[in-house]
């Protein structure tokens, strides 16, 4: 999904339909977030910059426009590998949202 300009509101609406929140996050050059775990699925979409996400034994390089789902319970490390800031959209699956099975 490489595009010159990503419509944040359109992404937010699409993610909401899938049960995700949608917020903006900015990481400084060289920022590393080590071994994070979440109890819900996380969706990320890189708006600007370059980064690498390590999870499930793989290193996944993201460029602006790339989107990735980080499954609940998946340990992951995020690195800003670019020379400038990395700007993201990120969201978490809301409890009881579509995509989860009703008990």
Backbone as CSV, one residue per row, in Angstrom:
resi,resn,N_x,N_y,N_z,CA_x,CA_y,CA_z,C_x,C_y,C_z
1,UNK,0.840,-1.186,0.000,0.000,0.000,0.000,0.879,1.241,0.000
2,UNK,1.657,1.471,-1.006,2.500,2.648,-1.086,1.720,3.768,-1.762
3,UNK,1.550,4.867,-1.052,0.860,6.019,-1.595,1.606,7.267,-1.166
4,UNK,1.457,8.343,-1.932,2.123,9.590,-1.577,1.505,10.197,-0.326
5,UNK,0.193,10.194,-0.217,-0.475,10.775,0.940,-1.542,9.809,1.413
6,UNK,-1.457,9.460,2.680,-2.417,8.539,3.268,-3.458,9.350,4.012
7,UNK,-4.716,9.066,3.776,-5.823,9.762,4.422,-6.054,9.147,5.803
8,UNK,-5.580,9.839,6.842,-5.663,9.329,8.207,-7.103,9.043,8.618
9,UNK,-8.039,9.908,8.232,-9.438,9.701,8.600,-10.012,8.463,7.919
10,UNK,-9.644,8.237,6.662,-10.129,7.052,5.951,-9.570,5.782,6.583
11,UNK,-8.298,5.812,6.948,-7.697,4.653,7.618,-8.397,4.428,8.950
12,UNK,-8.632,5.497,9.701,-9.313,5.383,10.987,-10.691,4.760,10.853
13,UNK,-11.431,5.157,9.824,-12.759,4.572,9.597,-12.655,3.088,9.237
14,UNK,-11.709,2.761,8.366,-11.536,1.361,7.959,-11.123,0.499,9.149
15,UNK,-10.204,0.997,9.949,-9.776,0.242,11.117,-10.908,0.109,12.122
16,UNK,-11.700,1.165,12.310,-12.831,1.104,13.248,-13.808,0.005,12.828
17,UNK,-14.020,-0.140,11.525,-14.905,-1.200,11.026,-14.358,-2.585,11.364
18,UNK,-13.024,-2.682,11.531,-12.386,-3.949,11.900,-12.201,-4.061,13.416
19,UNK,-12.667,-3.037,14.162,-12.603,-3.080,15.625,-11.349,-2.492,16.228
20,UNK,-10.580,-1.692,15.461,-9.334,-1.118,15.955,-9.464,0.376,16.239
21,UNK,-8.714,0.835,17.234,-8.530,2.258,17.446,-7.545,2.754,16.394
22,UNK,-7.303,4.066,16.340,-6.346,4.612,15.371,-5.777,5.915,15.927
23,UNK,-4.489,5.897,16.242,-3.804,7.066,16.781,-2.487,7.278,16.051
24,UNK,-1.955,8.500,16.141,-0.677,8.835,15.534,0.420,8.685,16.581
25,UNK,1.576,8.185,16.158,2.745,8.025,17.023,3.966,8.444,16.228
26,UNK,4.927,9.093,16.884,6.162,9.500,16.221,7.352,8.991,17.032
27,UNK,8.288,8.327,16.349,9.531,7.857,16.966,10.701,8.639,16.400
28,UNK,11.598,9.059,17.274,12.811,9.768,16.865,13.766,8.794,16.170
29,UNK,14.691,9.321,15.372,15.698,8.448,14.752,16.427,7.642,15.826
30,UNK,16.629,6.359,15.549,17.340,5.492,16.472,16.488,4.910,17.591
31,UNK,15.221,5.323,17.701,14.346,4.807,18.765,14.152,3.300,18.600
32,UNK,14.246,2.580,19.712,14.002,1.134,19.719,13.051,0.821,20.866
33,UNK,12.024,0.044,20.576,11.083,-0.458,21.582,11.296,-1.966,21.641
34,UNK,11.872,-2.444,22.743,12.273,-3.847,22.862,11.174,-4.721,23.456
35,UNK,10.950,-5.867,22.822,10.179,-6.977,23.388,8.826,-6.584,23.990
36,UNK,8.018,-5.915,23.197,6.683,-5.544,23.659,5.717,-6.692,23.455
37,UNK,4.766,-6.815,24.344,3.663,-7.779,24.255,2.364,-7.039,24.554
38,UNK,1.334,-7.340,23.798,0.009,-6.782,24.042,-0.973,-7.937,24.125
39,UNK,-2.021,-7.759,24.915,-3.016,-8.833,25.040,-4.109,-8.743,23.979
40,UNK,-3.971,-7.788,23.061,-4.890,-7.642,21.927,-4.064,-7.437,20.656
41,UNK,-4.695,-7.674,19.505,-4.025,-7.425,18.228,-3.685,-5.939,18.112
42,UNK,-2.549,-5.658,17.457,-2.131,-4.277,17.184,-1.965,-4.121,15.676
43,UNK,-2.469,-3.017,15.135,-2.315,-2.700,13.716,-1.395,-1.482,13.628
44,UNK,-0.425,-1.519,12.705,0.444,-0.373,12.482,0.488,-0.063,10.991
45,UNK,0.595,1.222,10.677,0.757,1.679,9.299,1.778,2.802,9.335
46,UNK,2.888,2.606,8.665,3.952,3.602,8.652,3.598,4.712,7.665
47,UNK,3.505,5.937,8.181,3.175,7.092,7.349,4.418,7.735,6.744
48,UNK,5.510,7.732,7.505,6.720,8.431,7.088,7.922,7.755,7.741
49,UNK,9.010,7.623,6.996,10.239,7.071,7.551,10.441,5.617,7.170
50,UNK,11.332,4.979,7.916,11.657,3.568,7.707,11.794,2.910,9.070
51,UNK,11.383,1.660,9.158,11.546,0.950,10.421,11.643,-0.545,10.163
52,UNK,11.969,-1.248,11.233,12.021,-2.693,11.185,11.285,-3.209,12.414
53,UNK,10.443,-4.206,12.204,9.753,-4.875,13.299,10.226,-6.322,13.314
54,UNK,10.725,-6.740,14.467,11.172,-8.114,14.642,10.098,-8.849,15.427
55,UNK,9.584,-9.928,14.842,8.571,-10.743,15.517,8.532,-12.114,14.865
56,UNK,8.167,-13.101,15.649,8.011,-14.463,15.175,9.239,-14.952,14.395
57,UNK,10.445,-14.548,14.866,11.679,-14.992,14.239,12.009,-14.329,12.918
58,UNK,11.295,-13.255,12.577,11.530,-12.554,11.307,11.800,-11.083,11.564
59,UNK,12.551,-10.474,10.679,12.762,-9.029,10.673,12.013,-8.478,9.461
60,UNK,11.028,-7.634,9.714,10.170,-7.112,8.654,10.474,-5.629,8.486
61,UNK,10.959,-5.256,7.315,11.265,-3.847,7.030,10.010,-3.171,6.477
62,UNK,9.680,-2.033,7.071,8.526,-1.267,6.625,8.980,0.073,6.059
63,UNK,8.317,0.486,4.997,8.505,1.803,4.406,7.161,2.502,4.439
64,UNK,7.164,3.799,4.223,5.926,4.574,4.254,4.863,3.903,3.388
65,UNK,3.684,3.699,3.978,2.572,3.064,3.281,2.381,1.607,3.632
66,UNK,3.358,1.004,4.301,3.247,-0.404,4.677,2.436,-0.551,5.958
67,UNK,1.564,-1.546,5.970,0.717,-1.848,7.124,1.020,-3.260,7.605
68,UNK,0.942,-3.468,8.925,1.265,-4.766,9.504,0.373,-5.021,10.716
69,UNK,-0.097,-6.248,10.843,-0.843,-6.686,12.016,0.116,-7.443,12.935
70,UNK,0.169,-7.024,14.195,0.949,-7.720,15.214,-0.060,-8.485,16.069
71,UNK,-0.062,-9.814,15.995,-1.065,-10.594,16.726,-0.930,-10.445,18.246
72,UNK,-2.039,-10.572,18.931,-2.043,-10.555,20.390,-1.060,-11.590,20.913
73,UNK,-0.307,-11.221,21.951,0.623,-12.155,22.574,1.927,-12.366,21.827
74,UNK,2.144,-11.645,20.740,3.354,-11.793,19.932,4.401,-10.776,20.403
75,UNK,5.510,-11.289,20.948,6.594,-10.396,21.376,7.189,-9.751,20.131
76,UNK,7.363,-8.418,20.175,7.893,-7.712,19.015,8.781,-6.547,19.446
77,UNK,9.777,-6.273,18.613,10.689,-5.151,18.800,10.566,-4.254,17.585
78,UNK,10.458,-2.945,17.825,10.306,-1.962,16.754,11.522,-1.042,16.764
79,UNK,12.133,-0.847,15.585,13.308,0.017,15.458,13.080,1.037,14.349
80,UNK,13.319,2.308,14.662,13.348,3.325,13.617,14.712,3.218,12.962
81,UNK,14.756,2.714,11.742,16.019,2.500,11.035,16.346,3.629,10.070
82,UNK,15.494,4.633,10.011,15.727,5.761,9.111,16.570,6.843,9.751
83,UNK,16.877,7.857,8.957,17.673,8.986,9.443,16.799,10.099,10.010
84,UNK,15.493,9.987,9.841,14.563,10.982,10.363,13.507,10.314,11.212
85,UNK,12.506,11.092,11.619,11.444,10.510,12.439,10.641,9.467,11.668
86,UNK,10.099,8.511,12.405,9.157,7.541,11.853,7.784,7.934,12.402
87,UNK,6.847,8.211,11.515,5.498,8.607,11.927,4.551,7.479,11.561
88,UNK,3.737,7.058,12.531,2.881,5.883,12.432,1.424,6.208,12.675
89,UNK,0.581,5.344,12.146,-0.751,5.144,12.708,-0.674,3.807,13.412
90,UNK,-1.216,3.727,14.603,-1.248,2.450,15.312,-2.570,2.356,16.042
91,UNK,-3.031,1.143,16.198,-4.289,0.933,16.906,-4.341,-0.454,17.501
92,UNK,-5.210,-0.577,18.492,-5.397,-1.848,19.193,-6.833,-2.315,19.010
93,UNK,-6.987,-3.632,18.869,-8.337,-4.192,18.741,-9.066,-3.960,20.058
94,UNK,-10.252,-3.419,19.945,-11.047,-3.135,21.122,-11.754,-4.409,21.598
95,UNK,-11.834,-4.579,22.886,-12.497,-5.728,23.473,-13.952,-5.766,23.015
96,UNK,-14.400,-6.939,22.588,-15.778,-7.100,22.150,-16.041,-6.608,20.737
97,UNK,-14.974,-6.250,19.985,-15.161,-5.744,18.625,-15.327,-6.898,17.648
98,UNK,-15.765,-6.551,16.438,-15.875,-7.577,15.402,-14.492,-8.157,15.176
99,UNK,-14.423,-9.407,14.864,-13.144,-10.070,14.701,-12.838,-10.964,15.896
100,UNK,-13.543,-10.732,16.995,-13.413,-11.610,18.148,-14.657,-12.471,18.207
101,UNK,-14.496,-13.681,18.648,-15.641,-14.574,18.785,-16.426,-14.243,20.047
102,UNK,-17.726,-14.222,19.926,-18.570,-14.015,21.110,-18.616,-15.309,21.896
103,UNK,-18.529,-15.176,23.226,-18.484,-16.352,24.065,-19.813,-16.760,24.444
